[in-house]
Amino acid sequence: MRWTSEMLPDQTAKTCIVTGATSGLGLWCTAALAARGAHVIMPVRDVPKGEAVADRIRAARPGAYVTIESLDLASLHSIAAFAGRINGAGTAIDVLLNNAGLGLQPERHVTEDGFERQFGTNHLGHFALTAQLVPALLRAEHPRVVTVSSVAHRRGAMQWNDPNLATGYDGRVAYNQSKLANLMFALELAARAAAQSSRLASLAAHPGLSRTGFVTATDMPAWKRISFEIATRIISQSAEEGSRPLLYAAAMPDARNGEYWGPGNFKEINGPPALAKPWPQALVAGDRTRLWEISEKMTGVVFPELK
């Protein structure tokens, strides 16, 4: 039987945070979790746009409980303010789905804190967010953090001497590094949670090659762009299908701490949710520790105890 989001267990009384919830994978995940009864918090940069999307979800799924919060993952100040509101409200967060991110950026830009924008948003923003939401996560009985990586992590390498790519910028190198960092973070958080006998579970997931509009080929030569777009149409899957491994990792009882979920067909490009394969560079424990320490230093955010 092909797994779909309708097979999710009942999520009534659970509270989930989904970053990047107004489009693509995040929108499908938000709608699916809300349809199963969860209260989904949608943290967004553009609040009016977020409210409009929330209204569409409520109209399509009467009774859906979705709320909007302001959050810019490219701003450590905004992250701290959002986490402060969630923690201050005494909210228990059952699922944190770290989904938001930037696709290939042909030109180098930086966040307001001076980080290369893809590394700063995709990895450092979610690192700081997760750390500061630990109190709210530990209020839940079985909290989960799911961090979204990509098959692009396979081509990734940490630029240890220049993670912000201040010299020799290449958009693909920056993107691949950020997605490798996402996976390394998820696996390291899982290892630390296990070592501390924490209730918290950390998983990673990826959508395969999905038609989200997230990654474009606009910086390619025309012939290469056309070939890319034709190939994408042939072998890719819809955003709804791409969201399924994320949802599986977030809510299915048999998804466990430290696992990585993705599409189950050839090369993990498409197909139903299945355990995915991290590439070797994501599995080096010393490198994961190094990334963790660098991330704490760059953001100024130190992870609290996980129990």
PyMOL commands that set and color helices and strands:
alter all, ss='L'
color gray80, all
select helices_A, chain A and resi 5-7+24-35+47-60+76-88+117-132+134-137+151-155+171-195+222-235+239-251+266-268+280-282+285-299
alter helices_A, ss='H'
color red, helices_A
select strands_A, chain A and resi 15-18+39-44+65-70+95-98+144-148+201-205+210-211+237-238+260-263+273-275
alter strands_A, ss='S'
color yellow, strands_A
deselect
rebuild
show_as cartoon
